[in-house]
């Protein structure tokens, strides 16, 4: 079985897509893909009946191991842990499909699943692997895989936002939000935010941020305007597609200091995710500048 680099590269987008959705981190996903390549290159030819099956198994199992250790780290994380944002249009090809499955809201929901539930749900729901294939990948019986999948699916579908707007409506909502924020327009912000809007912040203990989710339109508006009034005079904000939806990139002196992503439904913003941890902005910054 040929194990040249060209064969591996043909599956890189798929492997990155699995790893990113599993881990919520593009940096870690790249590490998993690279490790999968090293193991693939060193494996005996007779162990590889199908490069796709072999590589999918390796990267999934690497991610499962990573998640088991990461869960302990996230329990002790300073403040709210949020997934690492990515520029959808500048990541490996397969990540751009099924935008809903890389939305910030979806990735946050996945954090509530156990590692094995997460793996089985993603392989079945997003990547359309058969139960027989999943059974081989995660080393569980098909019956167990079905149980894990249906339990995870019920949890996700009960909590997933409904009636998400199309891309044009998303950009219109975010543009309205940004205009109201820059103008200090309380009424304008009130019009684009849902009554039950929740603001999340992730500074990772390195940058000041709200440590716990803040709910309610009035409180969120006050916090947003307070943040914007304290922002540096050279703050520049642009709208870009992040995790498959319109988002805001905030710059100061050519440094990316904040990514704000949103969950939108029924023509209102229902959740705001402020990502300020510089470690989580590095990958997006690299792609933006590249």
N, C-alpha and C positions, 0 to 999 in steps of 0.2 A: 504494500500500500504506500503510495507516494506521500511523503510528509514534508514536501518543500514549502517554502514560505508562501507561495502563491495560493496553495490549497488552504492554508491557515487564514490568510488575509481575506479569502472569500467568505469566511465565517466570522470575521472580527466584528462586523456590525451587530450580528445576532448575539454574540457573546457579550459585547458591551451592553447591549440592551437588557439582557437578562441580569447581568451583574449590577447595573445601575438601579434597576427596579428592585432588586433584592436588597441592596445596601443603602440606597438613597444618597450615594456619594460617587461622583464621577471620578475623583482621584482614586478612591479605593477600587472602583470598577476597573479602571485601567490597570491597576496592580494585579487584580484577579485575572484579567485577560492575558497579561504578560506571563504570569505564573502558569496559566493553562498552556500557553505556547511552549514553555520550557518542558513541561511534563509530556506534552504531545510529541515534542521532538525527540525526547529520550525514551519514549515507550517502544517496546518491541512491536514490529509490524503485525505480528499475529494477534496482538491485543486490540487492534483497530480494524473492526469490520466496516465501520462507517465513521468518517471523520466528524460529521455533524453530531452523531450520537455520542461519540467519545468526548468531544470538546464540550458539548452541552452538559454532560455528566461531570466532567472535571470542574468547569466553572461554577456549576450549581453547588457542588460539594464544597468547593473552596469558600463560596459565599455563605453557606450554612455554618461552616466553622468560624468565619469572620463574624457573622451575626451573633453567634453564641457568646463570643467575648465582647462584642460591641454592646450587647444589651446591658451588661454590668457597667460599662463605661457611661452609657446614656442615663442610667439611673442616677449616677453621681455627677451628671453634667450640670454646669452652672446655668440655671434658668431653663428655658424651653429649648429642646432640641428640635431643629427643623432640618429637612433634607437640603442637600447642596443643590443650588439652582444651576440650570444649564441653559444655554442659548439653543433653542430647538433646531434652528436652521443650520447650525455649524457643528453639530455632533455627528458621529458615525450614522450612516444612512438609516438603519433599521430603527434607531431611536425616534425618528420623526414620524413613524406610523403610530396609529392609535394614540393620539395626543392625550386623550382622557386618562390613559394609564400611566402617564408621567406628570399629570397635573399635581400641583403641590398638595391639594386636598386628598387626592388618591394616595400619594406617597405617605402622607401623615397617617391616613387610615391604616395602611399596611403595617405601620409600626406597632399596632395593637395585636397583630397576629403573632403566633409563635413562629420561629424560623422555618419549621417544616410546613406549617400551614401556608406561610408566605410563598415558599418555593412551589408547592403543589398548585396553589391558586394561580400564580403567575404563569407557570408552564402550561396550565390548562386554559385559563381564561384569556390570556394575552397572546401566548405563542402557539396555542392550538395543538399541543402535544397530546397524543393518545394516552389513556390510562396505562396501557402496556408500556409505553415509552417512559412515562413518569415513574412507574414502578421500578424500572431498571435504574433510572437516574438517582432516585432518592433511597433505593433499597428498602422499599416498603411494598406490601402486597397491594394488588389493584383494589381490593375491597377497602383497605385502609386509606388508600389515596382518594377514593371516592368520598369517604366519610370526611377526611380533612378538607377536601375541596368544597363540598356542600356546606360545611360549617363555616368556612371562610367566606364563601360566596354570600351566604345569608347575612353575615355580619357586615360585609362591605356594602352590599346592595341596600341594606336598611339605612345606612348612614351616608351614602354617596349623594352629593347634591344633584337635584333634578332640574331639568330644563335649563341647562347651561346655554348661554347665548352663543351665536355664531361669531366668527372672528371680527366681522365689522362692528357688531354690537359690543363686543368686548373692548375693542379699541375706543369706541365712542364713550363707553362708561369710564375707562381709565383716563381718557382725555378730559372728560368732564370733572373727574376727581382731581386731576392735576391742576386744571385751571382754577377750581374752587380753592384748592390748597394754596396755590401761589397768591391768590387774591385775598386770602383770609376770609373767604366767604362761607360763613356758618350755614346759611340756608342752602347754598350750592352743595356743600358736603352732605347735608342732611338729605337732600333729594336723591343722591346716588348711593347712600348707605342703607342697608336693611335695618329694621328696628333692632334685630338681634345680632347685629354685626359683632364679630370678635376680632381683636387685634392680638397677634402673636409677635414676639420678638426673640431673636436669637443672636446674642452678642458673644456667646461662648465664654463669658467671664473676662473677655478681652476688650470689649467695647460696651459702654453703657447701653442698656436696653431694658424694656419691661421684663421682669423675671417670670411673671405669670400672665396667662391670657387675661385680657381686659374685655369685658362684654358690655354691650349697650351702646346705642348710637351716640348719646350725649357724652359719655365718658370718652369714647373713641375720638370724637370730634375734638374735644378739649386736648387730648394727648397729641393728636396730629398737628394741630395748630401750634401747640407749645413747642413741639419738635421743630417745626418749620421756622418759627420765630428765632430759635436758637442756632439755626444752621448758619454756616459760614456764608459770607457775602458772595463768594465765587461758586456757590453750589449750582451745578448744572444737572438737569434731569432730562432724560430721553426715554421714549417708549420703545420697547423691544419685545420680541416674542421669547418668553422664558417658560420652559416646561409646557410648551404648547398653547400658551395664552398670553394676552397682552400684559405687560408688567412694566415697572419703572426701574431704570438704572440711574443711580445718583452718584455724581462725580464731584470731587473737590481737588483742584490742582492736578488734574489728570489722573487722580487716584479713585478707583471705584470704592466707595465707602458704604453703599447700601443698595440692596436689591429688594424691591417691594413687589411681591406677587399677590394674586387675588384669587378668591373663589367667588364666582358670579352666578347668579341664578335669578330668574324672574325680573330681569332688568334692574337688579340691585347688586351691590357688592356685599357679600355675606361674610367674608373673612379676609383679613389683611395679614400678610406674612412679611415682616421686616427682617431681612437677613443682613446682619452687620458683622458677624464673625469673619475677620479677614481671611482665615484659613479656608472658609467655604466660598469665598469670592474669587479665589486665585484661579480656579479652572475656568470660570466664566470670563474673567478678565483676559486670560490667555487666548481664548477663542475669539473674543471681541477684537483684540488687537491684532490677532493673526489673520 
